[in-house]
């Protein structure tokens, strides 16, 4: 199983991946604590997200088109979905960062109410960016379905004592994506 590379042989899920330079952000912030502001301006606060719309428009629509991502990638996809209804048939959020590290009072949820497309949220039960207690306390749109990564952290890794493996959590996540009834299925 190679989730990051976009290949998973256990399911027939076609993927088109693009990198929005998170590695550049990670490297930059190690040297410059203000790098987040310039990264945010370049990749997150893009007026109308035209760059992402152009990429998505090039992908064939012979089957349901889902957008989404893991953590920050999911956050960016959710902002695009909120801003551009109909850009895709569905949204997949894997380990959504509901708040900045260590700042649960600063929720990143305002735009979620604007998402009208079917959305699958896969979240670790122990995710420090939003586990079961936090997520269950939120008023998420009715278009959202939640799949819990059992005893999973932000990367879906469970504790050994749970008897669950990270691979099992990822398999459950991919199964939920593949088996969900998306528009156009």
C-alpha positions as CSV (number, residue, x, y, z in Angstrom):
1,X,0.0,0.0,0.0
2,X,1.4,3.4,-1.0
3,X,-1.2,6.0,-0.1
4,X,1.1,9.1,-0.6
5,X,2.0,8.0,-4.1
6,X,-1.6,7.6,-5.2
7,X,-1.4,3.9,-5.8
8,X,-3.6,1.5,-3.8
9,X,-4.2,-1.9,-5.4
10,X,-7.0,-2.9,-3.0
11,X,-9.5,-0.6,-4.7
12,X,-10.2,0.7,-8.1
13,X,-9.7,4.4,-7.3
14,X,-8.2,6.5,-10.0
15,X,-6.1,9.5,-8.8
16,X,-4.8,12.7,-10.2
17,X,-2.4,14.2,-7.8
18,X,-0.8,17.6,-7.6
19,X,1.5,19.1,-5.0
20,X,0.9,22.6,-3.8
21,X,4.4,22.8,-2.4
22,X,3.9,21.8,1.2
23,X,7.5,20.7,1.2
24,X,8.5,24.2,0.4
25,X,6.4,25.5,3.2
26,X,7.9,23.0,5.7
27,X,11.4,23.8,4.7
28,X,10.8,27.5,4.7
29,X,9.3,27.6,8.2
30,X,12.2,25.8,9.6
31,X,14.3,28.8,8.7
32,X,11.8,31.6,8.8
33,X,9.0,31.7,11.3
34,X,7.1,34.3,9.1
35,X,7.2,31.9,6.1
36,X,3.6,30.9,6.8
37,X,2.3,34.3,5.8
38,X,4.0,34.2,2.4
39,X,3.0,30.6,1.9
40,X,-0.6,31.3,2.8
41,X,-0.7,34.3,0.4
42,X,0.7,32.2,-2.4
43,X,-1.2,28.9,-2.0
44,X,-4.2,29.4,0.2
45,X,-5.5,33.0,-0.2
46,X,-5.3,32.9,-4.0
47,X,-8.3,34.9,-5.3
48,X,-10.8,32.5,-6.8
49,X,-8.3,29.6,-6.7
50,X,-7.9,29.9,-10.5
51,X,-4.8,27.7,-10.5
52,X,-6.6,24.8,-8.9
53,X,-9.7,25.3,-11.1
54,X,-7.5,25.1,-14.2
55,X,-6.0,21.8,-13.1
56,X,-9.4,20.3,-12.2
57,X,-10.9,21.4,-15.6
58,X,-8.2,19.3,-17.4
59,X,-9.2,16.1,-15.6
60,X,-11.7,14.0,-17.5
61,X,-15.2,13.7,-16.1
62,X,-16.0,10.1,-17.3
63,X,-16.5,9.1,-13.7
64,X,-17.2,11.0,-10.5
65,X,-14.6,13.6,-9.8
66,X,-13.6,14.0,-6.2
67,X,-11.4,16.6,-4.7
68,X,-9.8,16.5,-1.3
69,X,-6.6,15.9,0.6
70,X,-4.9,15.0,3.8
71,X,-4.7,17.6,6.5
72,X,-3.7,21.0,4.9
73,X,-4.5,19.6,1.4
74,X,-8.0,18.8,2.6
75,X,-8.4,22.2,4.1
76,X,-7.4,23.8,0.8
77,X,-9.8,21.5,-1.1
78,X,-12.6,22.4,1.3
79,X,-12.1,26.1,0.8
80,X,-12.2,25.6,-3.0
81,X,-15.4,23.5,-2.6
82,X,-17.0,26.1,-0.5
83,X,-16.1,28.9,-2.9
84,X,-16.9,27.0,-6.1
85,X,-20.0,24.7,-5.8
86,X,-20.1,22.2,-8.6
87,X,-16.3,22.1,-9.2
88,X,-16.4,18.4,-8.4
89,X,-18.9,15.7,-7.5
90,X,-17.6,15.2,-4.0
91,X,-15.1,16.2,-1.4
92,X,-12.8,13.8,0.6
93,X,-11.2,15.2,3.8
94,X,-8.6,12.9,5.4
95,X,-7.5,14.1,8.8
96,X,-8.9,17.6,8.6
97,X,-7.0,20.1,10.7
98,X,-10.0,21.7,12.6
99,X,-7.7,24.1,14.5
100,X,-4.0,25.1,14.5
101,X,-1.6,22.9,16.6
102,X,-2.4,23.5,20.3
103,X,-5.0,26.1,19.6
104,X,-8.4,24.4,19.8
105,X,-10.1,27.7,20.4
106,X,-9.2,28.9,16.9
107,X,-11.5,26.7,14.8
108,X,-11.0,26.5,11.0
109,X,-14.6,25.7,10.3
110,X,-16.4,28.9,9.1
111,X,-16.3,27.9,5.4
112,X,-17.6,24.4,6.0
113,X,-21.2,25.6,6.1
114,X,-20.8,26.7,2.5
115,X,-20.0,23.2,1.2
116,X,-23.0,21.7,-0.5
117,X,-21.4,18.8,-2.3
118,X,-21.3,15.3,-0.7
119,X,-18.3,15.1,1.7
120,X,-16.6,12.2,3.3
121,X,-14.6,13.2,6.4
122,X,-12.2,10.5,7.6
123,X,-10.8,11.5,11.0
124,X,-8.7,9.8,13.6
125,X,-10.6,9.3,16.9
126,X,-7.6,10.7,18.8
127,X,-6.6,13.3,16.2
128,X,-5.0,16.2,18.1
129,X,-6.4,18.6,15.4
130,X,-10.0,17.3,16.0
131,X,-10.9,14.0,17.6
132,X,-14.3,12.5,18.4
133,X,-15.2,15.0,21.1
134,X,-14.5,18.1,19.0
135,X,-15.9,16.8,15.8
136,X,-19.1,15.5,17.4
137,X,-19.6,18.9,19.1
138,X,-19.6,20.7,15.7
139,X,-22.6,21.4,13.5
140,X,-21.3,20.1,10.3
141,X,-23.4,20.3,7.1
142,X,-25.8,17.5,6.4
143,X,-23.8,16.7,3.3
144,X,-21.0,15.4,5.5
145,X,-20.5,11.8,6.3
146,X,-17.9,10.8,9.0
147,X,-15.7,7.7,8.9
148,X,-13.6,7.3,12.1
149,X,-10.1,5.9,11.9
150,X,-10.3,3.6,15.0
151,X,-8.0,4.8,17.8
152,X,-6.2,6.8,15.1
153,X,-4.1,9.9,15.5
154,X,-3.8,12.6,12.9
155,X,-2.1,10.2,10.5
156,X,-4.6,7.4,11.4
157,X,-2.0,5.5,13.4
158,X,-3.6,3.7,16.4
159,X,-1.9,2.8,19.7
160,X,-0.5,-0.8,19.8
161,X,-2.9,-1.6,22.7
162,X,-5.9,-1.0,20.4
163,X,-5.1,-4.1,18.4
164,X,-5.6,-2.1,15.2
165,X,-3.0,-1.2,12.7
166,X,-2.4,2.0,10.7
167,X,-2.8,-0.1,7.5
168,X,-6.2,-1.2,8.6
169,X,-7.3,2.4,9.3
170,X,-6.1,3.4,5.8
171,X,-7.8,0.4,4.2
172,X,-11.1,1.4,6.0
173,X,-10.7,5.0,4.8
174,X,-10.1,4.0,1.2
175,X,-13.0,1.4,1.4
176,X,-15.3,4.2,2.6
177,X,-14.2,6.4,-0.4
178,X,-14.7,3.6,-2.9
179,X,-18.0,2.4,-1.5
180,X,-19.7,5.8,-0.9
181,X,-22.4,6.6,-3.4
182,X,-21.1,9.7,-5.1
183,X,-23.2,11.7,-7.7
184,X,-22.6,10.2,-11.1
185,X,-21.9,6.7,-9.8
